């Protein structure tokens, strides 16, 4: 028997390594990914300010998979054929090699189980002029993007040391973006590096975001209990911005970028532009463009995938108003409702609805975040699906035996605000559950006991420790499997 995992990011790598541990030699595990290197993405923000090198956040995948007995294929997935083909062969995927002598060649790989962990397409094209390829904005979504951002930051610092005053704009580049947290971290690391270089007084920093309020992070915000008082993440974030002299413009959708100009509209009907000498805007995410075909060769992409290209799983995709959505609408097993041997995890699965309330302008432009599901939630999904597939193989269980609903899952996030061993800071936050449950927690939707937040030097040490801990785990060093997600 064989499981094919499409993607070697946080969720796919977690699923592949754990599944192989569970099934050992009784089952073949194949990972198909176009990336030869694994990237600990949460530390890309440090690469983006020159505090780390790409080599410190990456490693080669093949030696790890060779050690574990996992077959590694450097290719991109093109299509899924869950019913097999007309020749009577079983379920299979079509792949295209991306390197070496076989580059461009296509072939098929049959599977007994398939896990879609392809992650997102960085959809820079959603906003005209957005992204490094157009030269109008930078990115920290990949380590190579982050390395380029670091180079540009160094150039900007030199300009300020020569007497120039520059505008820095950090945030989201479209009204439907997710990953506000990564942009948030990068913003505060920029502030830290400018202060360290002695040029903060020559920089104007602006945060532009599709969040309704600061501290939303695509989760509808949250409430924290500190010192006996309940504080909203909005107040928590606003205090950080005020302390660091950073301006903000929320409820914004970037409509286009030109050289040094960022055009936007807001929910309130404002339209205009801001000038920028250094721009880093996170792009929206979409599916990677996988197609699906029936046994007869008829395209069934619309059956397996949502319009955004993410795969449908065991969620309730029925159209509802925001007030009618319930925690039980969220997927638990990440199994395709159409094909029981097909799963999707991480950013590859289609959320049933946003967590933050959908907001639109009078013209119908959506300006509200897409649900975050990277990092800890992605890895937790990977472990649950690996356990379920192992049970379906070894114990012949007919249904997935493990769950990882974001409505029943807590998450921890450590957001860096500057990398310094003795003067760095980070905001340490926990949230439970990720998707609010107003029936269980009527007042705030989440447990005040397990939803926490504070900022300080200890948070930086924790983030640095997690950086090395998760790289250790991902490299499958001794005892790796005992390290929690």
N, C-alpha and C positions, 0 to 999 in steps of 0.2 A: 504494500500500500504506500501511497505517496501524498504528502501535503505540499502544495506550492504556495509560498507566501510572496505576495507582490509588494515589494518595498522593504528596505532595511533601515528605516528610521527608528524612532523610539518605540513605537507600538509594534512594528514588524519584527524588529530585532529581538524585542522582549518575547514575542510569541514564538519565534523560531528557536531561540536558545532554550527556552523552557520546555517547549514541546519535544525537542530532541532529548532533553534530560529525562522527560517522563517516558518516552517510548523507546529510547535507546536504539538498538539495532533492529527492532521489530518493525520499523516504519521509516521510510525515507522522507527527509525534510529538504526542500529545495527553496532557496531564496533567490528571487529575481529582482534585481535593482540596478538602475543605471549608474549608481554612485559606487565607486570603488572604496570610498572612505566613509566611515561613520563619523557623524558630527554631533557633539554635545551642544545643541543649539542654544540652550540658555546662557552659555558663556560667550556667544558671538558678540554680545554687546561689549564685552571686554576687548575682544579683537578689534572692534570698531573704534575704540579710543586708544589703541596701541598698548593696552595693559597686558595683553596676551598675544601670542603668535598663533597662526592657524594650526601649526603643529601641536600646540597645546590643547586644542579642542577637537582633534581628529585622530583617527588611526585607520590602518588598512583592514578591511573586512575579511579578505580571503584567508589570512593566517588564522584568524579566530574561528571561522567556519571550518577550515581544514582540521583544526584541533578538535572541534566538537563533532566532526563527522557530518556536517551539513554541506550539501552541494550548493555552491555559489555560482550564479550566472549573471554576468554583468550585461544586462540588457534591459530594455524597457518593455513593459506589457502593452500590447496593442489591442487585444480583444479577448473576451471570455466566451467560451462555448459550453455552457453548463449542460446542454443536452447531448453533447458529443457531435459527431458529424454524420453525414449520410453513409459513410463507409462502415458504420457500426462501431467506430471507436468510442471510448469513453469521454467523459468531460475533459476539456483541455483549454489551455490558454495559448494564444499566439504571441510570440515575443520577437523583438528585433534587437540584434546585437549592436552595441554602441561603441565598441573599441576593438582593436586588433585586426587581424586578417579577415575576421568574419563580420566586420562592421557593415551594417546595412542589411545583413542576411536575416531572413525570417525563418522561424521554425515553430513547431508546436510542442507543448509539454502536457502530457495527460496528468490528471490528478484524481485522487479520491476525495480530497478536501482542498479548498482554496481559501486563502485569507487575503482580502484586499486591504493592504496597508500602504497604498501608494502615496498617501499624504496629499498635499495640495499642489495645484499649479499656482505659481505666483502670478496673479493676473494683472500685471502692470498695464496691459492694454485697455483695461476698464476705464482708465482716466488718461486722456490724451496728454502726452508728454511726461508721464510718470515713469520713474525707474532709471537705473543706471544705463540701460541701453540707449535711452534718449538723451542722457547727459544732464537732465534737469533736476534729478533727485537721486539720493543715495539710498542704500538698503543695508540692513544687518540680518536679513533672512537666511543668508548662506555665509559660510566663512570667507568665501572669495569676495562677496559683496562687502562684508565687514572690513576686510583688509583694505579695500579701495576707500571705504569711508574713513578709515584711520589715516590713510595717506592725505586725503582732503582736509581732515581735521588738522594735521600737522601744518599744512600749507596755510590754513586759516589762522592758526596761532602765530605763525611767522608774520603774516600780514598785520595782525593786531600789535605785535611787538614793534612793528615799524610805524605804528601810530594810527592805523585804520580802526574804525568802529564798524563791526559787522553784525548782521542779523542772522540768527539761527532759528530755523523753524523745524520742529520735530513733531511727529504725530501720525495720523492716518491719512491715506491718500484717496479715500473713497468713502461714501456714506454707509457702506455695508461691511467695512473692515472688521476683522477680529484682531487679536494679539496686541491690544492696547498696552498690555503689560510690558512687552518687549520694547516698545517705543518709550514708555514711561521710564524704564530702566536706562535706556540710552540717553534720554533727556538729562537725567540727573547725573549720569556719568560724564556727559559733556560739561555740565556745570562744575563738577568736581575737577575735571582736567583743566578747565580754563582758570579756575582759582589756583590750582597748583602751579600753572604756568605764569601766574601773576597778571593775567589779561582779562579777568572777569569783568572789570569796569569798562572794558571796551567791547562788550558783547551784550546784545539784546536777545533774550531767549523767549520764544513763543511756542506754546503747545497748541496745536490745532487738532481737533478730534471730533469723531462722530458720536461720542458719548453725550447723553442728555445732560449729565452733570459730571464733574470730576469724580473719579473714584468708582465709576460705573463698571469698567473693565469687561463689559459684555455680560455681566452677571446681575444686572439690575442694581448694582451697588450692594452694600451690606452694612450691618450694624455690629459694632464691637463694644464689649464691656471692658472698661478700663477704670481702675480706681473706684469702682462702685457706680460709675456713670456710663450710660450708653451713648456712644458716639457713632455717627454715620461715617461711612468711608468718604463721603463728600467733604465733610468738615476735616477729616484726617488728611485728605489729599490737598485741600485748599490751604491748610496750615503749612504743609511742606512747600507748596508753590510760593506762598507769601514769604516764608523764611528765606527762600533761595532767590527771591526777586525774579520769579518767572511768571510771565503773563500767560493767559490761556483764552482760547476761543473754542468752546464746545458747540455741539449741535450743528457741526459744519460738514459739508460735503465738498471736497475739492473737485472742481469741474475740469480744470486743465492746468498744466504747468508750462511756462515758457522760461527762457533763460533769466533767472533771477526774479520771476513773478509767479505767484501762486494764486489762482482764481478760485473763488469759493461761493457757495450759497449756504444759507442757514435755515433752520426750521422757522425762524421768525420772519423770513422773507428778505433778509439782508443779502446783498450780493456785492462783491468787490474783489479786491486783491491785496496781497501783502507782498512786500519785497523781501527777498531772502538771499543771503550770500552762502549759506550752508543749509541744505534741505535734506532731511531724512524722513521719508514717509512710508509707512508699512502699506503694501498693496492689499487688495482684497484677495481672497482665496477662491478657487473653483476646483472642480474635479480635473484630473489629468487628461481626460478625453478618452477613457476606455470605452470601447464599443462592446456590444453583446449580440450574439447571434443564436438562433434556434438551430435545431438539427437539420432543417431544410435549407439553412443559410439565410433565413429572413431576419432582418435586424430587430432585436428586442431590447435595444438600449433603454427605451422609455419604460420598459417593464422593470428593469433592474435598477435604474438610476433616476434620481430626481433631476429636475431641469438644470440645477447647478453642477451636475456631473458627479455628485456624491452618491454612494450606493444606499439604496433603501434596505433597512434592516427591520427588526421586530419592534418597530415604533408605530404610533398612531399618527398617520399623515393626513387624517381627515381635517378639512379646513374648519377652523374655529376662531372665535374672537379670542383676544389675549386673555380675557377674564375666564374663559371656559377651559383653557389648557390646564392639565393636571400632571402631577409628577409621574403617574402611571403611564402617561403617553410616551415617556422616554424609553428607549430600548434597554433590555437587560442582558440578552445573550449575544446580540450583534449578528444573529443568523438571518440570512435572507429569507423572507416569507415565501419566495418562489422556489428556492432550491436549498434544501437542508444541509448540503455539503459546502455551502458558500457563506462566508462571513466577511464583514468589513469593520475595521477598527481605526481608532485615531481620527484624524481629520477626514479619512476616506468615507466614513459613514455620514449619512444625511441626517442632521438633527430634525426632529419633528416641528420645532418652532424656536424662535429666539427666546432667550431668557430675559433680556431687556425688552421692554415694550416697543413694538414697531411704531415708528413715528415717520410721517411723511410731510413734505411741503404741500402747499395748495396745488402745485403742479404734479404731485404724485411721486416726487423724488424721495426715496427712502433714506433717512438719516438716523440709523440706529444699528448697534453692533450685532454681528453674528456671534453665536455662542462660542466661547473658547473651549477647546478640548485637547490641548497639547500637554506635554510634560507628564505629570503624575496621573491624570485621568487616562491618557493614551497608554501608558505602561500598564496600568491596572486592567484596562480592557484586554491588552495583549496577554497578560497572565491568565485572566478568566477564560478567554477563548482557547488558549493552549491547554488548560486543564480540561475543558469541555471536549475538545477534539481527542485528547488522550483517553478520556473515559469512553468516548464513542468507539475508539479503536480497540482499547485493551479490555474494556468491560462490556462492549457492545451495547452501550446505552443508546436508546433511540432518539433522545433529545439532549440538548446542551445541559450540563449539570451544574454549571457555575455562572454567576451573574456579576455584572459590574455597572449597574444603572447610575448615571450621574445624579439622579434624584435620590439615591441612597448612599452616595459616595461623598466622602470628605476630600478636601485637597489642601495641600500646603504650598505656599509660594513665598520665595525669598527674593525680593526685588532690590537689586543693587542700586545704591545711590552714590557710589564712588568706591574704587578699589584701592584701599590702603590698609596695610596690616595693623597700624595703630591709630589711624584717623579715618578709615573707611566707614561707611554706614550702609545699612540695608534695612528695608521694611520687611519684617517677618509676619506673614499672614497665614491664617488657617481659616477655612470656610467649610461649614457642614449644615446641610448638604449643598452640593454645587448648584443644583436646580432647587429653587425655593419650594418649600412645602407649607403652604399657609393653613392647611388643615391640621397638621401636626404642630406647627409653630405659628399660631394665628397672628401674632403682633408683627413679627419681622420676617417670617418665612424660614428662618434658620435658628439653630441653637446658639444662644449667647454663650453657652459653656464651651462650645467647640469652635466658635467663630471669633478669632482673636487678631490683634494687630499691634505691633510696636516697631519702633525704629531705633537703631543704635549700632554700635561697633560689633556687638555680639552677633547681630544679624549678618554682618559681613563675614565673620568667621564661619558661620553656619553655611553661607552660600559657597564660600571657598572650599569648605570640607565636602559639601555635596558635589562640587565639581570633580574632585578627585575620587570620591566614593563611587559616583555613577560611571566615571570612565573605567574604574577598576572593575565594576560589575559588568559593563558592556564588553570588556576585553576577556570576560570569562576567567578571571583569575581565581585562585583557590577560594572556595566558599562563596563565590559570586551569587549563587542562587539563593542564599539566605538573606541577602540584602533586600529589604522591602522596596516597593515602588515609591 
